[in-house]
Amino acid sequence: MTYTWDVVSEVLRLTSPIIGSWKEVLEDFNYQGYSIPKGWKIYWNVPATHMDPKVFPDAKNFDTSRFEGAGPTPFSYIPFGGGPRMCLGKEFARLEILVFIHNVVEDFRWKLLIPNEKIEYDPMPTPIEGLPILLQPSEDIS
């Protein structure tokens, strides 16, 4: 299931389930010549982080090898957030996703009915037509 999770990780990198979140600045700091005071709210953006070419070369290309071995550097891949406030459901979601994929791949033949369907972000990634698929039981199900 390691390769399957690499595939899921790359899908989550390209279409994150969340776009970002607001955080409160805990102490004054300077960033690229700008003074950011304590108490300000700043927004961290997941897609911008996941598409950074310094971290993910050829960021627009689907490449599961990014997650082989040690994978990306800490806080460069954050579909579930990061640090002490990371999504508590991350491991449950991981298990649920892997079990679902295993069952769909093993038990069904499936086909996207709109292969190049557009996805809109408002604020979650949502297929415009609802991602219709055709599922048919596999022939060798006993």
Secondary structure, DSSP 4 states (H G I P E B T S, - for coil): -HHHHHHHHHHHHHS-S--EEEEE--S-EEETTEEE-TT-EEEEEHHHHHT-TTTSTTTTS--GGGGSTT-SPTTS--TT--GGGS-TTHHHHHHHHHHHHHHHHHHEEEEESSTT--EEESSSEEETT---EEEEE-TT--
